[in-house]
Amino acid sequence: MATIFTKIINGEIPCYKVVEDDRFFAFLDINPLKAGHTLVVPKREIDYLFDIDDQCLADMIVFAKKVATAIKEACQCKRVGVAVIGFEVPHAHIHLVPMDNMNDINFKNPKLKFTPEQFKEIADNISKKVNG
């Protein structure tokens, strides 16, 4: 059975897409810690990040770096934190979280709520920085 991320990638479930290429997909987390909290996933469904072959994993990190650079510019934060937890969805993914301090990437923090219009604006702003 396909994961929720595979369904998002295939367009079966809507998302706020930031950017994609032939192997990777980046979209906003719908339960974000900060505005711009983005997930980067391989299009190929692999449960555990460290089961990804070395070249694909290296390429995924380079893709995530491109997205993180755009997030930092679009969200005007000091840094973009990286987290890999791996228990939420059985599809490897990297969290990219805009940060101004260490507490911003604490997953115990309350999740933020945005309107669909706000999510779309955030995704569009990051996407413009990636593609611009």
N, C-alpha and C positions, 0 to 999 in steps of 0.2 A: 504494500500500500504506500502510495506517495506521501511524503512529509508535507506539512503545511508550507514549507519553503519551496518545495518542488511545485506545489499548486500555485504559489505566488509567481514563481518564475514562468510557469506555463500560462499565466493569465487567468487561471481558474478562480483565484481569489485576488481581489484588488489590493494594491499597495501604493505607497508613495515612493516610486522609483527615483533613485538618484542617477544611476548610470549602470550600464551593462556592456559587456563585450561577449565574444563567443564562448568564454569559459566561466565568467564571474558575473555576479549580480549584486548591486548595492541598493538598499532601500531603507527608509526610515523605520525604526522600531516604533510600534504603535503604543508601547508603554515606556516612553523614554525617561531617562534620568535627567537629561537636559535637552533643550531644543537643538536638533541636529544629530541626536543619537542615531547612528546608522549601523545596519548589519551588512556585512560582506559575506557572501556565500558562494561556494562553487556551484555551477549549474548541475554538475554531476553529483548525484546524491551519495554522500559518504558520511557515515555517522560521526566518526571521531577525527578531529583535525589531524592528529598525528598518524592516521592511516592513509592520508593523502600522499601520493608519491612525491619525492623530493622536488622535482622540477615544477610540478603543479603547485606545491606549497610555496616555493620561492616566488612563483609568478603571482600567487594569491596575495602574498605580502606586498609585492610591488604594486599590484592593483589597489590594495588597501591604503598604501602610502599615498597614491594619487588622490584617493577619496579623502583621506585625512587632511591632506594639504588644502583641499577645497573646503572642507568643513572648518578648518582653522580660520581661513579667510572669510568665509560666509558668516560664521557665527561669532567672529571677533573674540575668540577665547585665547588663553595663554598657551594651552597645549591640547592635543587630542589624545586621550587615554585609550589604551587597547586592553580588552579583556576577552579571554576565552574561557568559558565555563563548561559548556558542552553537555549539560543535563536537561536543558529546557526543551530542545527539539533534537531528534536524532538525525541531524543534518549539520555537518560542520559549519561553524560560523564564527566570525570575529565581530565583537562589539567595538565601535569607534565612538567615543563619548567626548564631546567638548568639555574642557575642564579649565577652571580658574584656580582650583585648589584640590587637594587630595580627596576631600569629602564628596566631590562631584561624581566620583565613580563608585560610590558605595551603593551596592545593589539593595541595601536595606532601606535606602531613602524612599520616600513616597514618589510614585511615578507621576509625571506631569500629564495633564490633559490638554489637548488642543482640538480646535474645530477642524473639520476636513479642509476648510479654506486655509487655516494656519499651517496644517501639515503640508498642503500643496505648495504654499509659498516657501516654506523652509526647504522642501525637496528641490523646488525650482531654483532657489538661490544657490544651493550647493551644486546642483547640476550645471548651472551656468559657469561656476568657477572651475569645475572639472573640465568642461568642454570649451571654456573660453580661453 
